[in-house]
Amino acid sequence: MKILLIFLSLIVRSSQLTLGECGTEARRPLITDIAVTCGTSSISLAVQICPVIYTGYNESQLILNHMWDSTCRGTLDESVSPPVARFNFPLNMTHACGSTFRTTSAPGVGIFADFSNIQTVNVSGIIRSSDPTEGTITYNAELKYYYSCAYPLEYMVNNTQIDVSPSSIAVKDNNGSFISTLSMELFSDVNFTKPLVIPRLGIELRTKIYVEVKATNLTGQYHVLLDRCYASISALPSNSSFFNLFVPCSKDRYTTVVENGDSQTSRFHFPAFRFREQQNETVSTYYLHCITRLCERSTCSTFKQCSNRRKRNTLDVPGTQVGITEPYTVTSQKIITKTDTNESKEQPVVANKEEDSAVGLGVAVGVLAFVCAAAVCVAAVFYKRLRN
């Protein structure tokens, strides 16, 4: 049995990268040896393997969060230079290979200044080396690779890197974004099945527009909650006129919210309107924007309560908010409405029948008076001649 175990260990060892094959990459570990990719459905880690081999380990001895499950183990990838040990696990609390999920809250700033509770979920963990040495002492340094992914649920992106290295410890933080999972569509029917087709000359005023904001390919632990939806003349609304359809705890009286914060789809509808400053144009054109929050299923109900949100009137101006761009909001296609619903502004003005009658009567009286005056003059001339 002992001979068999030795033989099997030799087979396993022969399939692993050797220190001689590492060349110049055979060195002590550095803080740049770990790369973190924060995806929308999974997190990927890549650890350079040559420094690990130099320290006395291999990829099978790198353990993710003390999880010995085969699905959480690293795999050697020699197709890249330098070669790495790759770890990949789903972004799910129950199957994240022991990663820690922690949600924090802070007051909103900038574009989110109207919200008093902005959440960020942080997913973190550690890759440790498992020392195979038996006995009281070892000559192998312990390797620790810390990682974390911060997912702001209202999307502020930043990257940081921190290193603490008294004993070959690397920490890598990274930020991810769920914005690519979000989309907005406009429909023309109450069942949200027929896409809204806008003709070149625009849709009629008061036509109902059905709006759907949904998340796709997103882990099921989050729901979609619309914090604010508004229309603006410009596709980038920082310097243009706008109109709030709804904001926290307040909405326009013609806007109806069908579903919000109850699933990965939020829906509402409103009647088509026009901006008054475009009244001299043939059509009124504007865009729809929605600031979208992703909330954990268990906490979405708290964000629907006005006590957790700053109330604002629908006509309030949001101050000098800058940085309102597509990466932070979901924006619709161009909406075009007709400025007039019955007749064109270029239609000639036609007098009515009463005005025509009055004008005709005046002309007739004038002609009659002229004829009478002429008759009087002719009679006077004849009378004078007869007397002579």
Secondary structure, 3 states (H helix, E strand, C coil): CHHHHHHHHHHHHHCCCCHHHHHHHCCCCCHHHEEEEECCCEEEEEEEHHHHHHHCCCHHHEEECCECCHHHCCEEECCCCCCEEEEEEECCCCCCCCCEEEEEEECCCHHHCCCCCEEEEEEEEEEEECCCCCCCCCCCCCCEEEEEEEEECCCCCCCCEEECCCCCEEEEEEECCCHHHEEEEEECCCCCCCECCCCCCCECCCCEEEEEEEECCCCCCEEEEEEEEEEECCCCHHHCCEEEEEECCEECCCCEEEECCCCCEEEEEEECCCCHHHCCCCEEEEEEEEEEEEEECCCHHHHCCHHHCCCCCCCCCCCCCCCCCCCCCEECCCEEEECCCCCCCCCCCCCCHHHHHHHHHHHHHHHHHHHHHHHHHHHHHHHHHHHC
